[in-house]
Structures are given as C-alpha cells and as structure tokens.
C-alpha cells in the first residue's frame, strides 16, 4: 500500500456552442491574430455573458477567461474604458 497512487483528476475542457458565425468570420478576417479560443470567447461576450458564465460553458477557469479578455482587448485595440461586449456587437 505504500506505493498506492491517487487517481489524477483531469478537468474536461468543453467546447462552447458558437452562436454568431458572421461575427466569427469578421473577427477572422479583420483580426487574424485572435486564436480560435479567443474568437469563441468573443462570441460569448457578444451575448453579454459574464466571465463566470463563459468559464462554465467552456469548462475553463474564470481567471483563464479574464486572460483571454485581456488578450482580446489588446489585439482588437479596445481601450479599458470601453465595454468589450458593446464593441463586439458593433462589428
């Protein structure tokens, strides 16, 4: 029993359902530096979902979503004072 190992828990990453294909196409063309995951986060942000809701849908941590949001904001050139979801809805 001395060498018994505990089973490792693996967090399952879920793929969120895409809702706005037009937005994803525009983002792919106009902002090619966005990763696929960042584009999915953009889709969910455009639906006005909160960070916690996005994290649950994607099966990732809220802090990871915050990191994606920061990267998206930087890559799209959205200033901190401007609402990111409002910007995405205006594209």
C-alpha positions in Angstrom: 0.0 0.0 0.0 3.0 2.3 0.4 3.2 2.8 -3.4 -0.6 3.3 -4.0 -1.2 6.4 -6.1 -4.3 8.6 -6.0 -6.1 8.8 -9.3 -5.5 12.1 -11.0 -8.5 14.3 -11.7 -8.5 15.7 -15.2 -10.6 18.7 -15.9 -12.6 18.2 -19.0 -12.4 21.1 -21.4 -15.8 21.7 -23.1 -16.4 23.3 -26.4 -18.9 26.1 -26.3 -21.6 26.2 -29.0 -21.0 29.0 -31.5 -23.9 31.3 -31.9 -22.8 34.1 -34.3 -20.9 32.7 -37.3 -20.9 36.1 -39.0 -19.1 37.6 -36.1 -16.5 34.8 -36.1 -15.9 35.3 -39.9 -15.5 39.1 -39.4 -13.1 38.6 -36.5 -11.1 36.0 -38.5 -10.7 38.4 -41.4 -10.1 41.7 -39.6 -8.2 40.3 -36.6 -6.2 37.3 -37.8 -4.1 37.2 -34.6 -7.0 36.1 -32.5 -6.9 32.4 -31.6 -9.8 30.1 -32.1 -10.5 30.1 -28.3 -10.4 33.9 -28.2 -12.9 34.1 -31.1 -15.2 31.8 -29.1 -14.9 34.0 -26.0 -15.7 37.0 -28.3 -18.9 35.1 -29.4 -19.9 34.5 -25.8 -19.1 38.1 -24.8 -21.2 39.4 -27.7 -24.1 37.5 -26.0 -23.4 39.6 -22.9 -22.4 36.6 -20.8 -20.3 37.2 -17.6 -16.9 35.8 -17.1 -18.1 33.1 -14.7 -20.8 32.0 -17.2 -18.3 31.8 -20.0 -15.9 29.8 -17.8 -18.7 27.3 -17.1 -19.7 27.0 -20.7 -16.2 26.4 -21.9 -15.1 24.3 -18.9 -12.2 26.6 -18.0 -11.4 28.8 -15.0 -12.7 32.3 -14.6 -9.1 33.6 -14.4 -8.4 32.0 -17.8 -11.4 33.8 -19.3 -10.0 37.1 -17.8 -6.7 36.4 -19.5 -8.5 35.8 -22.8 -10.4 39.0 -22.3 -7.2 41.0 -21.8 -5.6 39.5 -24.9 -8.8 40.2 -26.9 -8.9 43.8 -25.7 -5.2 44.3 -26.6 -5.5 42.6 -30.1 -8.6 44.5 -31.0 -7.3 47.8 -29.7 -10.3 48.3 -27.3 -9.4 50.8 -24.6 -10.1 49.9 -21.0 -12.9 52.4 -20.6 -15.0 50.9 -23.5 -17.3 48.0 -22.9 -15.8 45.0 -24.8 -19.2 43.3 -25.4 -20.6 46.5 -26.8 -17.6 46.8 -29.2 -18.1 43.2 -30.4 -21.8 43.9 -31.0 -20.9 46.9 -33.1 -18.6 44.9 -35.5 
